[in-house]
Amino acid sequence: MIALLRAVAGLIVWAVAFSAIYGAQGLVCARGWQDVAIGPVGLGRALLIALWLAFCAVLGRMTWRLRCAWHGGVFLDRLAAASAVVGLISTVYTGLPVVATAVCR
């Protein structure tokens, strides 16, 4: 059972990251934190970027730890490694709007 949970852990972390980042974006917009300046960026953008980078780091570490499963191991180990890679790529891609676009419109 643990191997099956590990096999989908990368996608679960991506789903949590997606929900947390865009939930935090709603909170930032509702509270007006995007107008509070911290250096060249607003507090809201800094918070969202920090969340995005934290989830990318978690998935990057997960991918790094499971890299040996590519060259050997059972099917669920290879599936866990693939899930971590897909979760990392998905988190990077779905989190890019936090960096590239306006936080609130």
N, CA, C and O atoms as a GROMACS GRO file, in nm:
protein
  420
    1MET      N    1   0.082  -0.119   0.000
    1MET     CA    2   0.000   0.000   0.000
    1MET      C    3   0.086   0.126   0.000
    1MET      O    4   0.053   0.223  -0.067
    2ILE      N    5   0.195   0.124   0.074
    2ILE     CA    6   0.285   0.239   0.079
    2ILE      C    7   0.348   0.262  -0.058
    2ILE      O    8   0.365   0.376  -0.100
    3ALA      N    9   0.383   0.155  -0.128
    3ALA     CA   10   0.443   0.170  -0.262
    3ALA      C   11   0.345   0.234  -0.358
    3ALA      O   12   0.385   0.314  -0.443
    4LEU      N   13   0.217   0.202  -0.347
    4LEU     CA   14   0.116   0.261  -0.432
    4LEU      C   15   0.098   0.410  -0.401
    4LEU      O   16   0.083   0.491  -0.492
    5LEU      N   17   0.100   0.446  -0.274
    5LEU     CA   18   0.092   0.586  -0.234
    5LEU      C   19   0.214   0.664  -0.283
    5LEU      O   20   0.201   0.777  -0.329
    6ARG      N   21   0.331   0.603  -0.274
    6ARG     CA   22   0.453   0.666  -0.323
    6ARG      C   23   0.448   0.683  -0.475
    6ARG      O   24   0.505   0.778  -0.529
    7ALA      N   25   0.381   0.591  -0.543
    7ALA     CA   26   0.371   0.597  -0.689
    7ALA      C   27   0.292   0.718  -0.737
    7ALA      O   28   0.316   0.768  -0.847
    8VAL      N   29   0.198   0.766  -0.658
    8VAL     CA   30   0.117   0.882  -0.697
    8VAL      C   31   0.150   1.007  -0.618
    8VAL      O   32   0.083   1.109  -0.633
    9ALA      N   33   0.252   1.001  -0.534
    9ALA     CA   34   0.286   1.113  -0.446
    9ALA      C   35   0.323   1.239  -0.523
    9ALA      O   36   0.287   1.349  -0.480
   10GLY      N   37   0.392   1.227  -0.634
   10GLY     CA   38   0.430   1.344  -0.712
   10GLY      C   39   0.310   1.422  -0.762
   10GLY      O   40   0.309   1.544  -0.759
   11LEU      N   41   0.208   1.350  -0.809
   11LEU     CA   42   0.088   1.416  -0.857
   11LEU      C   43   0.002   1.470  -0.743
   11LEU      O   44  -0.068   1.570  -0.759
   12ILE      N   45   0.008   1.405  -0.629
   12ILE     CA   46  -0.064   1.456  -0.512
   12ILE      C   47  -0.001   1.586  -0.466
   12ILE      O   48  -0.072   1.682  -0.433
   13VAL      N   49   0.132   1.592  -0.462
   13VAL     CA   50   0.201   1.715  -0.422
   13VAL      C   51   0.170   1.826  -0.523
   13VAL      O   52   0.152   1.941  -0.483
   14TRP      N   53   0.165   1.793  -0.653
   14TRP     CA   54   0.130   1.894  -0.752
   14TRP      C   55  -0.011   1.948  -0.727
   14TRP      O   56  -0.032   2.069  -0.734
   15ALA      N   57  -0.107   1.862  -0.698
   15ALA     CA   58  -0.244   1.906  -0.673
   15ALA      C   59  -0.252   1.995  -0.549
   15ALA      O   60  -0.324   2.095  -0.548
   16VAL      N   61  -0.178   1.959  -0.446
   16VAL     CA   62  -0.174   2.043  -0.325
   16VAL      C   63  -0.109   2.177  -0.356
   16VAL      O   64  -0.156   2.281  -0.310
   17ALA      N   65  -0.001   2.176  -0.435
   17ALA     CA   66   0.066   2.300  -0.473
   17ALA      C   67  -0.026   2.390  -0.554
   17ALA      O   68  -0.036   2.510  -0.528
   18PHE      N   69  -0.094   2.332  -0.651
   18PHE     CA   70  -0.186   2.409  -0.735
   18PHE      C   71  -0.294   2.474  -0.649
   18PHE      O   72  -0.324   2.592  -0.665
   19SER      N   73  -0.353   2.397  -0.559
   19SER     CA   74  -0.458   2.449  -0.472
   19SER      C   75  -0.406   2.555  -0.376
   19SER      O   76  -0.471   2.657  -0.356
   20ALA      N   77  -0.290   2.531  -0.318
   20ALA     CA   78  -0.234   2.625  -0.221
   20ALA      C   79  -0.194   2.756  -0.287
   20ALA      O   80  -0.221   2.864  -0.232
   21ILE      N   81  -0.132   2.750  -0.403
   21ILE     CA   82  -0.086   2.872  -0.470
   21ILE      C   83  -0.205   2.957  -0.514
   21ILE      O   84  -0.207   3.078  -0.489
   22TYR      N   85  -0.302   2.896  -0.577
   22TYR     CA   86  -0.414   2.976  -0.624
   22TYR      C   87  -0.512   3.012  -0.513
   22TYR      O   88  -0.585   3.110  -0.526
   23GLY      N   89  -0.516   2.936  -0.408
   23GLY     CA   90  -0.590   2.977  -0.289
   23GLY      C   91  -0.524   3.096  -0.221
   23GLY      O   92  -0.591   3.189  -0.177
   24ALA      N   93  -0.392   3.092  -0.214
   24ALA     CA   94  -0.317   3.205  -0.158
   24ALA      C   95  -0.331   3.329  -0.246
   24ALA      O   96  -0.333   3.441  -0.196
   25GLN      N   97  -0.341   3.309  -0.378
   25GLN     CA   98  -0.361   3.422  -0.467
   25GLN      C   99  -0.494   3.490  -0.440
   25GLN      O  100  -0.503   3.613  -0.440
   26GLY      N  101  -0.597   3.413  -0.416
   26GLY     CA  102  -0.726   3.471  -0.380
   26GLY      C  103  -0.719   3.547  -0.250
   26GLY      O  104  -0.778   3.654  -0.237
   27LEU      N  105  -0.647   3.494  -0.152
   27LEU     CA  106  -0.629   3.562  -0.025
   27LEU      C  107  -0.551   3.692  -0.042
   27LEU      O  108  -0.585   3.794   0.017
   28VAL      N  109  -0.446   3.687  -0.124
   28VAL     CA  110  -0.364   3.808  -0.150
   28VAL      C  111  -0.450   3.916  -0.212
   28VAL      O  112  -0.443   4.032  -0.172
   29CYS      N  113  -0.532   3.879  -0.310
   29CYS     CA  114  -0.617   3.978  -0.377
   29CYS      C  115  -0.726   4.031  -0.284
   29CYS      O  116  -0.758   4.150  -0.288
   30ALA      N  117  -0.782   3.946  -0.201
   30ALA     CA  118  -0.888   3.988  -0.110
   30ALA      C  119  -0.836   4.081   0.000
   30ALA      O  120  -0.905   4.174   0.041
   31ARG      N  121  -0.716   4.057   0.046
   31ARG     CA  122  -0.659   4.136   0.155
   31ARG      C  123  -0.583   4.260   0.107
   31ARG      O  124  -0.549   4.346   0.188
   32GLY      N  125  -0.557   4.269  -0.023
   32GLY     CA  126  -0.484   4.384  -0.075
   32GLY      C  127  -0.334   4.378  -0.051
   32GLY      O  128  -0.268   4.482  -0.050
   33TRP      N  129  -0.279   4.258  -0.032
   33TRP     CA  130  -0.137   4.244  -0.004
   33TRP      C  131  -0.050   4.273  -0.126
   33TRP      O  132   0.071   4.293  -0.112
   34GLN      N  133  -0.110   4.276  -0.246
   34GLN     CA  134  -0.030   4.304  -0.364
   34GLN      C  135   0.017   4.449  -0.367
   34GLN      O  136   0.110   4.482  -0.440
   35ASP      N  137  -0.046   4.536  -0.287
   35ASP     CA  138  -0.008   4.678  -0.285
   35ASP      C  139   0.100   4.709  -0.182
   35ASP      O  140   0.158   4.817  -0.184
   36VAL      N  141   0.128   4.617  -0.092
   36VAL     CA  142   0.232   4.636   0.010
   36VAL      C  143   0.367   4.602  -0.053
   36VAL      O  144   0.390   4.489  -0.094
   37ALA      N  145   0.455   4.701  -0.059
   37ALA     CA  146   0.583   4.682  -0.128
   37ALA      C  147   0.688   4.622  -0.036
   37ALA      O  148   0.704   4.662   0.080
   38ILE      N  149   0.759   4.525  -0.090
   38ILE     CA  150   0.879   4.468  -0.026
   38ILE      C  151   0.988   4.477  -0.131
   38ILE      O  152   1.004   4.386  -0.213
   39GLY      N  153   1.062   4.583  -0.127
   39GLY     CA  154   1.164   4.603  -0.230
   39GLY      C  155   1.098   4.623  -0.365
   39GLY      O  156   1.003   4.701  -0.376
   40PRO      N  157   1.146   4.554  -0.468
   40PRO     CA  158   1.090   4.575  -0.602
   40PRO      C  159   0.960   4.500  -0.629
   40PRO      O  160   0.896   4.524  -0.731
   41VAL      N  161   0.919   4.411  -0.539
   41VAL     CA  162   0.795   4.334  -0.558
   41VAL      C  163   0.700   4.360  -0.443
   41VAL      O  164   0.739   4.410  -0.337
   42GLY      N  165   0.575   4.324  -0.465
   42GLY     CA  166   0.476   4.336  -0.359
   42GLY      C  167   0.479   4.217  -0.266
   42GLY      O  168   0.535   4.112  -0.298
   43LEU      N  169   0.419   4.234  -0.150
   43LEU     CA  170   0.413   4.126  -0.051
   43LEU      C  171   0.340   4.004  -0.108
   43LEU      O  172   0.381   3.890  -0.085
   44GLY      N  173   0.232   4.029  -0.180
   44GLY     CA  174   0.154   3.919  -0.237
   44GLY      C  175   0.235   3.837  -0.336
   44GLY      O  176   0.234   3.714  -0.330
   45ARG      N  177   0.304   3.904  -0.428
   45ARG     CA  178   0.384   3.832  -0.526
   45ARG      C  179   0.498   3.756  -0.458
   45ARG      O  180   0.528   3.643  -0.495
   46ALA      N  181   0.561   3.817  -0.357
   46ALA     CA  182   0.669   3.750  -0.285
   46ALA      C  183   0.618   3.624  -0.215
   46ALA      O  184   0.686   3.521  -0.216
   47LEU      N  185   0.500   3.632  -0.155
   47LEU     CA  186   0.441   3.515  -0.090
   47LEU      C  187   0.412   3.404  -0.190
   47LEU      O  188   0.442   3.288  -0.164
   48LEU      N  189   0.353   3.439  -0.303
   48LEU     CA  190   0.319   3.340  -0.404
   48LEU      C  191   0.443   3.277  -0.466
   48LEU      O  192   0.446   3.156  -0.489
   49ILE      N  193   0.545   3.356  -0.491
   49ILE     CA  194   0.670   3.302  -0.546
   49ILE      C  195   0.738   3.211  -0.444
   49ILE      O  196   0.793   3.107  -0.480
   50ALA      N  197   0.733   3.250  -0.316
   50ALA     CA  198   0.793   3.165  -0.212
   50ALA      C  199   0.720   3.031  -0.203
   50ALA      O  200   0.784   2.926  -0.189
   51LEU      N  201   0.587   3.032  -0.210
   51LEU     CA  202   0.511   2.907  -0.208
   51LEU      C  203   0.546   2.821  -0.329
   51LEU      O  204   0.569   2.701  -0.316
   52TRP      N  205   0.551   2.884  -0.447
   52TRP     CA  206   0.581   2.811  -0.570
   52TRP      C  207   0.720   2.747  -0.562
   52TRP      O  208   0.737   2.630  -0.596
   53LEU      N  209   0.819   2.825  -0.518
   53LEU     CA  210   0.955   2.771  -0.508
   53LEU      C  211   0.966   2.661  -0.403
   53LEU      O  212   1.043   2.567  -0.420
   54ALA      N  213   0.890   2.674  -0.295
   54ALA     CA  214   0.893   2.570  -0.191
   54ALA      C  215   0.838   2.437  -0.246
   54ALA      O  216   0.895   2.331  -0.221
   55PHE      N  217   0.728   2.444  -0.318
   55PHE     CA  218   0.672   2.322  -0.376
   55PHE      C  219   0.764   2.266  -0.485
   55PHE      O  220   0.776   2.144  -0.499
   56CYS      N  221   0.827   2.354  -0.563
   56CYS     CA  222   0.923   2.306  -0.664
   56CYS      C  223   1.041   2.236  -0.596
   56CYS      O  224   1.091   2.136  -0.646
   57ALA      N  225   1.084   2.290  -0.482
   57ALA     CA  226   1.195   2.228  -0.409
   57ALA      C  227   1.156   2.091  -0.354
   57ALA      O  228   1.235   1.997  -0.360
   58VAL      N  229   1.035   2.080  -0.302
   58VAL     CA  230   0.988   1.950  -0.250
   58VAL      C  231   0.984   1.847  -0.362
   58VAL      O  232   1.031   1.735  -0.345
   59LEU      N  233   0.927   1.886  -0.476
   59LEU     CA  234   0.919   1.792  -0.588
   59LEU      C  235   1.055   1.765  -0.650
   59LEU      O  236   1.080   1.654  -0.698
   60GLY      N  237   1.143   1.863  -0.650
   60GLY     CA  238   1.280   1.841  -0.698
   60GLY      C  239   1.354   1.742  -0.611
   60GLY      O  240   1.426   1.655  -0.662
   61ARG      N  241   1.338   1.755  -0.482
   61ARG     CA  242   1.402   1.660  -0.390
   61ARG      C  243   1.344   1.520  -0.408
   61ARG      O  244   1.416   1.420  -0.407
   62MET      N  245   1.212   1.514  -0.424
   62MET     CA  246   1.148   1.384  -0.446
   62MET      C  247   1.200   1.319  -0.574
   62MET      O  248   1.227   1.199  -0.577
   63THR      N  249   1.214   1.399  -0.679
   63THR     CA  250   1.266   1.348  -0.806
   63THR      C  251   1.410   1.301  -0.790
   63THR      O  252   1.447   1.196  -0.842
   64TRP      N  253   1.490   1.379  -0.719
   64TRP     CA  254   1.631   1.343  -0.698
   64TRP      C  255   1.644   1.213  -0.619
   64TRP      O  256   1.728   1.129  -0.652
   65ARG      N  257   1.562   1.195  -0.517
   65ARG     CA  258   1.570   1.073  -0.436
   65ARG      C  259   1.524   0.949  -0.511
   65ARG      O  260   1.569   0.839  -0.481
   66LEU      N  261   1.436   0.966  -0.608
   66LEU     CA  262   1.382   0.852  -0.681
   66LEU      C  263   1.453   0.828  -0.814
   66LEU      O  264   1.409   0.744  -0.893
   67ARG      N  265   1.561   0.899  -0.841
   67ARG     CA  266   1.630   0.887  -0.970
   67ARG      C  267   1.689   0.748  -0.993
   67ARG      O  268   1.701   0.706  -1.108
   68CYS      N  269   1.725   0.677  -0.888
   68CYS     CA  270   1.784   0.544  -0.906
   68CYS      C  271   1.682   0.441  -0.954
   68CYS      O  272   1.720   0.335  -1.003
   69ALA      N  273   1.553   0.471  -0.940
   69ALA     CA  274   1.449   0.377  -0.983
   69ALA      C  275   1.440   0.367  -1.134
   69ALA      O  276   1.384   0.270  -1.186
   70TRP      N  277   1.495   0.463  -1.207
   70TRP     CA  278   1.490   0.458  -1.353
   70TRP      C  279   1.572   0.343  -1.409
   70TRP      O  280   1.536   0.283  -1.510
   71HIS      N  281   1.683   0.311  -1.342
   71HIS     CA  282   1.775   0.211  -1.396
   71HIS      C  283   1.748   0.071  -1.342
   71HIS      O  284   1.808  -0.027  -1.386
   72GLY      N  285   1.661   0.063  -1.250
   72GLY     CA  286   1.629  -0.068  -1.193
   72GLY      C  287   1.512  -0.053  -1.099
   72GLY      O  288   1.462   0.058  -1.078
   73GLY      N  289   1.471  -0.160  -1.044
   73GLY     CA  290   1.360  -0.152  -0.950
   73GLY      C  291   1.232  -0.206  -1.010
   73GLY      O  292   1.224  -0.235  -1.129
   74VAL      N  293   1.135  -0.219  -0.925
   74VAL     CA  294   1.007  -0.273  -0.968
   74VAL      C  295   0.924  -0.165  -1.036
   74VAL      O  296   0.961  -0.047  -1.036
   75PHE      N  297   0.814  -0.206  -1.093
   75PHE     CA  298   0.729  -0.114  -1.170
   75PHE      C  299   0.682   0.004  -1.086
   75PHE      O  300   0.684   0.117  -1.134
   76LEU      N  301   0.640  -0.019  -0.962
   76LEU     CA  302   0.589   0.090  -0.878
   76LEU      C  303   0.698   0.191  -0.844
   76LEU      O  304   0.669   0.309  -0.827
   77ASP      N  305   0.823   0.146  -0.834
   77ASP     CA  306   0.933   0.240  -0.811
   77ASP      C  307   0.954   0.330  -0.933
   77ASP      O  308   0.975   0.450  -0.918
   78ARG      N  309   0.949   0.272  -1.052
   78ARG     CA  310   0.962   0.352  -1.174
   78ARG      C  311   0.842   0.446  -1.190
   78ARG      O  312   0.857   0.559  -1.237
   79LEU      N  313   0.725   0.399  -1.152
   79LEU     CA  314   0.606   0.483  -1.158
   79LEU      C  315   0.616   0.599  -1.060
   79LEU      O  316   0.573   0.710  -1.091
   80ALA      N  317   0.672   0.576  -0.943
   80ALA     CA  318   0.693   0.683  -0.845
   80ALA      C  319   0.790   0.788  -0.898
   80ALA      O  320   0.767   0.908  -0.881
   81ALA      N  321   0.896   0.743  -0.963
   81ALA     CA  322   0.992   0.838  -1.021
   81ALA      C  323   0.927   0.919  -1.132
   81ALA      O  324   0.948   1.040  -1.141
   82ALA      N  325   0.849   0.854  -1.217
   82ALA     CA  326   0.780   0.924  -1.326
   82ALA      C  327   0.677   1.022  -1.271
   82ALA      O  328   0.661   1.132  -1.324
   83SER      N  329   0.607   0.983  -1.167
   83SER     CA  330   0.509   1.070  -1.104
   83SER      C  331   0.575   1.194  -1.044
   83SER      O  332   0.521   1.304  -1.053
   84ALA      N  333   0.692   1.176  -0.985
   84ALA     CA  334   0.764   1.291  -0.929
   84ALA      C  335   0.810   1.386  -1.039
   84ALA      O  336   0.801   1.507  -1.023
   85VAL      N  337   0.858   1.332  -1.150
   85VAL     CA  338   0.902   1.416  -1.262
   85VAL      C  339   0.783   1.491  -1.322
   85VAL      O  340   0.792   1.612  -1.346
   86VAL      N  341   0.673   1.421  -1.344
   86VAL     CA  342   0.554   1.485  -1.400
   86VAL      C  343   0.499   1.590  -1.303
   86VAL      O  344   0.456   1.696  -1.346
   87GLY      N  345   0.501   1.561  -1.175
   87GLY     CA  346   0.457   1.658  -1.075
   87GLY      C  347   0.544   1.782  -1.073
   87GLY      O  348   0.493   1.894  -1.061
   88LEU      N  349   0.676   1.764  -1.086
   88LEU     CA  350   0.768   1.878  -1.089
   88LEU      C  351   0.744   1.963  -1.213
   88LEU      O  352   0.734   2.085  -1.203
   89ILE      N  353   0.736   1.900  -1.328
   89ILE     CA  354   0.713   1.975  -1.453
   89ILE      C  355   0.578   2.047  -1.447
   89ILE      O  356   0.568   2.162  -1.489
   90SER      N  357   0.477   1.981  -1.396
   90SER     CA  358   0.345   2.043  -1.385
   90SER      C  359   0.344   2.160  -1.288
   90SER      O  360   0.279   2.262  -1.314
   91THR      N  361   0.415   2.148  -1.178
   91THR     CA  362   0.421   2.257  -1.081
   91THR      C  363   0.495   2.376  -1.138
   91THR      O  364   0.453   2.490  -1.119
   92VAL      N  365   0.604   2.352  -1.209
   92VAL     CA  366   0.677   2.462  -1.272
   92VAL      C  367   0.587   2.531  -1.374
   92VAL      O  368   0.580   2.654  -1.377
   93TYR      N  369   0.519   2.455  -1.457
   93TYR     CA  370   0.437   2.511  -1.564
   93TYR      C  371   0.315   2.586  -1.510
   93TYR      O  372   0.286   2.697  -1.554
   94THR      N  373   0.244   2.527  -1.415
   94THR     CA  374   0.123   2.592  -1.363
   94THR      C  375   0.155   2.706  -1.267
   94THR      O  376   0.068   2.788  -1.238
   95GLY      N  377   0.278   2.712  -1.216
   95GLY     CA  378   0.316   2.820  -1.128
   95GLY      C  379   0.378   2.939  -1.197
   95GLY      O  380   0.393   3.045  -1.136
   96LEU      N  381   0.414   2.925  -1.323
   96LEU     CA  382   0.477   3.037  -1.396
   96LEU      C  383   0.391   3.162  -1.404
   96LEU      O  384   0.447   3.272  -1.401
   97PRO      N  385   0.259   3.154  -1.414
   97PRO     CA  386   0.180   3.278  -1.414
   97PRO      C  387   0.197   3.363  -1.289
   97PRO      O  388   0.177   3.484  -1.295
   98VAL      N  389   0.234   3.302  -1.178
   98VAL     CA  390   0.259   3.378  -1.056
   98VAL      C  391   0.376   3.474  -1.077
   98VAL      O  392   0.375   3.585  -1.024
   99VAL      N  393   0.474   3.432  -1.152
   99VAL     CA  394   0.592   3.514  -1.177
   99VAL      C  395   0.572   3.608  -1.294
   99VAL      O  396   0.618   3.722  -1.290
  100ALA      N  397   0.503   3.562  -1.397
  100ALA     CA  398   0.500   3.634  -1.524
  100ALA      C  399   0.382   3.731  -1.542
  100ALA      O  400   0.391   3.823  -1.623
  101THR      N  401   0.275   3.712  -1.471
  101THR     CA  402   0.156   3.796  -1.494
  101THR      C  403   0.119   3.874  -1.368
  101THR      O  404   0.178   3.854  -1.262
  102ALA      N  405   0.021   3.962  -1.383
  102ALA     CA  406  -0.027   4.041  -1.270
  102ALA      C  407  -0.096   3.948  -1.169
  102ALA      O  408  -0.167   3.854  -1.207
  103VAL      N  409  -0.074   3.975  -1.042
  103VAL     CA  410  -0.131   3.890  -0.938
  103VAL      C  411  -0.282   3.910  -0.929
  103VAL      O  412  -0.357   3.812  -0.923
  104CYS      N  413  -0.325   4.033  -0.929
  104CYS     CA  414  -0.468   4.064  -0.919
  104CYS      C  415  -0.507   4.158  -1.034
  104CYS      O  416  -0.430   4.246  -1.073
  105ARG      N  417  -0.626   4.137  -1.086
  105ARG     CA  418  -0.676   4.226  -1.191
  105ARG      C  419  -0.808   4.282  -1.150
  105ARG      O  420  -0.868   4.360  -1.225
   0.00000   0.00000   0.00000
